[in-house]
Amino acid sequence: MSHQLPEHPDWLWRTPDPKRSYDVIIVGAGGHGLATAYYLARNHGITNVAVLERGWLAGGNMARNTTIIRSNYLCEESAALYEHALKLWEVLPQELEYDFLFSQRGVLNLAHTLQDVREGTRRVNANRLGGVDAEWLDADQVRAFCPIVNTSPDVRYPVLGATLQPRAGIAKHDHVAWALARKADQYGVDLIQGCEVTGFLREGDRVVGVRTSRGPISAGRVALAAAGHSSVLADLAGLRLPVQSHPLQALVSELLEPVHPTVVMSNHVHVYVSQAHKGELVMGAGVDSYNGYGQRGSFHQIEHQMAAALELFPIFARAHVLRTWGGIVDVTPDASPIIGPTPIENLYLNCGWGTGGFKATPASGWVYAHTIATGEPHPLNAPFALERFTTGALIDEHGAAAVAH
Ligand SMILES: Cc1cc2nc3c(=O)[nH]c(=O)nc-3n(C[C@H](O)[C@H](O)[C@H](O)COP(=O)(O)OP(=O)(O)OC[C@H]3O[C@@H](n4cnc5c(N)ncnc54)[C@H](O)[C@@H]3O)c2cc1C
């Protein structure tokens, strides 16, 4: 498989043509926007599409996330959506002809209290009933699966067991973005960078295009995929969303020899750690608790996540931090996304993935493309409609999404 880019990609700074009208404009060239463009073309034959990005291609959360992919969520609706994504991840490297280093090395969610054990075993049972691979490991089995985790009973929060999803893992995020972008480009989709959407063109109650920093562009349908900025954009269209923007940070160590065979997450001490293909330890934690749009967070969050990492992995005591960074994620009250049509005709919404939308990228694109193409939600995203915040049919994933991801 090749992962060479075209030598002179002519879409890099393509200028929008004011006389052209697109069938679909997608706002945001992160993973979800690119996957949506790809599946609009692949599954529905819709190629008169532009993806507008205010910065550079996949320079938002897509380039900043820690790439954990898993589908072991608690609720049927979420497990079905994320499992669809996991099945797509399993075929996408071949389909996109791009080896984006998808590595199914398993994910452990550690349990440190009786309540963690109850939550974990409940989720394993729910996952199995829903056809998602899931196992419960006791502390000895955790040690056998990941020998560098400290399973001593003499620590503040001893490891009592863990859930394991063997098919879960990581991938290389920037390669995923390039792979989707390249295929979308080959289908004829316009990828336009440096083009910020600043408003909407309206005819009565209908959206008929967007205002941008590079002029107005008309479109049959406008689909938002602007993670972290969804509520700001929706506000420009007169729509109030139950979404808040928070900074979310991560960090990597210097490059080390392979020491960490899997992905370990702990809601309780609040950290998760994997080792990237190049060798960096990749660590993250929860969101910074305040709202904000700066792509950075506060230092105390990093201090806490480092302390938690050392508690779980004393072997990392001499590793050095190489780099820290932050992204902006949009968080909903039930820790589940919103995907579907909006009350405004021709305006579609895909947001609220919070700390865990990377893993969903292909399924998000798949169901969003279906919704935009047909005007009706796909069965997998029907439960994730905006209306659930008025009907009360929430999909509460705080337990399965708690430490983030
Ligand atoms: C530190 C960190 C770690 C994470 N770790 C994980 C993880 O391990 N696993 C996981 O599943 N998820 C993880 N996530 C979450 C995941 O990255 C996001 O949920 C997902 O990337 C969001 O979808 P996206 O890729 O389309 O977003 P983005 O890549 O953020 O795309 C949105 C794009 O919209 C653009 N945009 C915004 N406003 C406008 C405008 N007005 N006009 C034009 N363009 C605009 C932005 O510039 C941006 O490029 C993490 C996130 C962060 C920040």
The ligand as an SDF file (V2000), in Angstrom:
LIG
                    3D

 53 58  0  0  0  0  0  0  0  0999 V2000
   -6.1310   16.1790   23.0230 C   0  0  0  0  0  0  0  0  0  0  0  0
   -7.2400   15.3920   22.3880 C   0  0  0  0  0  0  0  0  0  0  0  0
   -7.2340   14.0210   22.4830 C   0  0  0  0  0  0  0  0  0  0  0  0
   -8.2620   13.2700   21.8980 C   0  0  0  0  0  0  0  0  0  0  0  0
   -8.1720   11.9040   21.9260 N   0  0  0  0  0  0  0  0  0  0  0  0
   -9.1200   11.1500   21.3310 C   0  0  0  0  0  0  0  0  0  0  0  0
   -8.9820    9.7410   21.3110 C   0  0  0  0  0  0  0  0  0  0  0  0
   -8.0080    9.1760   21.8090 O   0  0  0  0  0  0  0  0  0  0  0  0
   -9.9620    9.0160   20.7020 N   0  0  0  0  0  0  0  0  0  0  0  0
  -11.0570    9.6060   20.1610 C   0  0  0  0  0  0  0  0  0  0  0  0
  -11.9250    8.8780   19.6680 O   0  0  0  0  0  0  0  0  0  0  0  0
  -11.1910   10.9600   20.1190 N   0  0  0  0  0  0  0  0  0  0  0  0
  -10.2520   11.7430   20.6930 C   0  0  0  0  0  0  0  0  0  0  0  0
  -10.3610   13.1130   20.6860 N   0  0  0  0  0  0  0  0  0  0  0  0
  -11.5700   13.7260   20.1210 C   0  0  0  0  0  0  0  0  0  0  0  0
  -11.5040   13.8510   18.5960 C   0  0  0  0  0  0  0  0  0  0  0  0
  -10.2800   14.4180   18.2130 O   0  0  0  0  0  0  0  0  0  0  0  0
  -12.6700   14.7090   18.1110 C   0  0  0  0  0  0  0  0  0  0  0  0
  -13.8990   14.2710   18.6580 O   0  0  0  0  0  0  0  0  0  0  0  0
  -12.8030   14.6580   16.5830 C   0  0  0  0  0  0  0  0  0  0  0  0
  -11.5520   14.8500   15.9820 O   0  0  0  0  0  0  0  0  0  0  0  0
  -13.7850   15.7370   16.1330 C   0  0  0  0  0  0  0  0  0  0  0  0
  -14.0960   15.6540   14.7800 O   0  0  0  0  0  0  0  0  0  0  0  0
  -13.1950   16.3030   13.6140 P   0  0  0  0  0  0  0  0  0  0  0  0
  -12.0220   15.4350   13.3640 O   0  0  0  0  0  0  0  0  0  0  0  0
  -14.0390   16.5460   12.4430 O   0  0  0  0  0  0  0  0  0  0  0  0
  -12.7720   17.6880   14.2860 O   0  0  0  0  0  0  0  0  0  0  0  0
  -11.6640   18.8080   13.8570 P   0  0  0  0  0  0  0  0  0  0  0  0
  -10.4520   18.1050   13.3230 O   0  0  0  0  0  0  0  0  0  0  0  0
  -11.5270   19.6950   14.9830 O   0  0  0  0  0  0  0  0  0  0  0  0
  -12.4120   19.4700   12.6130 O   0  0  0  0  0  0  0  0  0  0  0  0
  -13.2390   20.6130   12.7150 C   0  0  0  0  0  0  0  0  0  0  0  0
  -12.6940   21.6470   11.7450 C   0  0  0  0  0  0  0  0  0  0  0  0
  -13.6250   22.7150   11.6340 O   0  0  0  0  0  0  0  0  0  0  0  0
  -12.8700   23.8720   11.3460 C   0  0  0  0  0  0  0  0  0  0  0  0
  -13.7090   25.0480   11.5920 N   0  0  0  0  0  0  0  0  0  0  0  0
  -14.1710   25.5290   12.7640 C   0  0  0  0  0  0  0  0  0  0  0  0
  -14.8950   26.6290   12.5650 N   0  0  0  0  0  0  0  0  0  0  0  0
  -14.8980   26.8570   11.2120 C   0  0  0  0  0  0  0  0  0  0  0  0
  -15.4740   27.8530   10.3730 C   0  0  0  0  0  0  0  0  0  0  0  0
  -16.1980   28.8570   10.8960 N   0  0  0  0  0  0  0  0  0  0  0  0
  -15.2660   27.7750    9.0400 N   0  0  0  0  0  0  0  0  0  0  0  0
  -14.5220   26.7620    8.4980 C   0  0  0  0  0  0  0  0  0  0  0  0
  -13.9500   25.8090    9.2550 N   0  0  0  0  0  0  0  0  0  0  0  0
  -14.1350   25.8480   10.5830 C   0  0  0  0  0  0  0  0  0  0  0  0
  -11.6930   23.7690   12.3260 C   0  0  0  0  0  0  0  0  0  0  0  0
  -10.6200   24.6010   11.9360 O   0  0  0  0  0  0  0  0  0  0  0  0
  -11.3780   22.2660   12.2480 C   0  0  0  0  0  0  0  0  0  0  0  0
  -10.3460   21.9790   11.3330 O   0  0  0  0  0  0  0  0  0  0  0  0
   -9.3390   13.9200   21.2400 C   0  0  0  0  0  0  0  0  0  0  0  0
   -9.3530   15.3110   21.1230 C   0  0  0  0  0  0  0  0  0  0  0  0
   -8.2980   16.0500   21.6820 C   0  0  0  0  0  0  0  0  0  0  0  0
   -8.3060   17.5410   21.5420 C   0  0  0  0  0  0  0  0  0  0  0  0
  1  2  1  0
  2  3  1  0
  2 52  2  0
  3  4  2  0
  4  5  1  0
  4 50  1  0
  5  6  2  0
  6  7  1  0
  6 13  1  0
  7  8  2  0
  7  9  1  0
  9 10  1  0
 10 11  2  0
 10 12  1  0
 12 13  2  0
 13 14  1  0
 14 15  1  0
 14 50  1  0
 15 16  1  0
 16 17  1  0
 16 18  1  0
 18 19  1  0
 18 20  1  0
 20 21  1  0
 20 22  1  0
 22 23  1  0
 23 24  1  0
 24 25  2  0
 24 26  1  0
 24 27  1  0
 27 28  1  0
 28 29  2  0
 28 30  1  0
 28 31  1  0
 31 32  1  0
 32 33  1  0
 33 34  1  0
 33 48  1  0
 34 35  1  0
 35 36  1  0
 35 46  1  0
 36 37  1  0
 36 45  1  0
 37 38  2  0
 38 39  1  0
 39 40  1  0
 39 45  2  0
 40 41  1  0
 40 42  2  0
 42 43  1  0
 43 44  2  0
 44 45  1  0
 46 47  1  0
 46 48  1  0
 48 49  1  0
 50 51  2  0
 51 52  1  0
 52 53  1  0
M  END
$$$$
